[in-house]
Amino acid sequence: MVFEKVKTILADYKEIDESSIELDTTMESLGIDSLDTVELVMNLEDEFDVEIEVDEDIKTVGDLVKIIEGLL
């Protein structure tokens, strides 16, 4: 469930097809830089009602999902 929401948010943000996003997809391969990450984290915090530390080591979509799941 978390992965599906994260995937939808990422796909909307980067205007790409959701099917191209997997747990092992890197943020770099999606063209997401550190500024994008901050904006995405704010969107995800609103969506999941959690507080994510931006200094977390977020390299892949799976890293992001794991962080969110740990906060729920």
N, C-alpha and C positions, 0 to 999 in steps of 0.2 A: 504494500500500500504506500509506504513512504517513497520507495523507488519510483512508483508510477507517478506520484505527484511531482517529485523532483524532476523526473524526465520531462513531464509536461511543461513545467516552469522553464527548464533549460531550453527546450525546443521553442517555446514561445519567445523567450528572450533573444535567442540567436537566430530565430526564424529558420529553423531546420526541421527535418523530419524526425519525429520521435523514434522511429525504428533504427536510426543511426546511433542512438545513445544506449550504451550498455553499462553495467557496473564498472567494468575495467576501462571505460572510455576516459581518456585524460582530459583535464580542463584545457590544457594546451592545444590538443587536437580539435577542440571545439572553438578555439580562438578566444578563449576566456583568459584575460589577463588579471592582474591584481585589482585594478579598479573595477572591472566587471564582477570580480568575486565579491567585493564589498557590497555592490548593488544587489547582487543575487542573494547574498546572505540576508540582507534586509528584507527582501521579498520572501525568502524562506522562513525567516523569523515570524513574519506576519501570518504566513500560511499555516505554520505549525504551532504558533504561539509558544515559541521557545527563544532562548537567547544563545546565539552561537558565537564563540570566540573566533574572531577573524584571524587571529594568529595561529589557529589550528593548522596542521599540515594537510592541506586539501589539494591532493594531486589528481585524484580520479573522482568520478561520480560516486563510486562505492565508498570512498572516504567520507564524502558529504552525507550520504545516506546513513553510514555507521554513526556519525556524530549526531545526526538528528534522532536516530533511533535510541541512542544512549540518553538523550534528553527527554524523551517522551515517557 
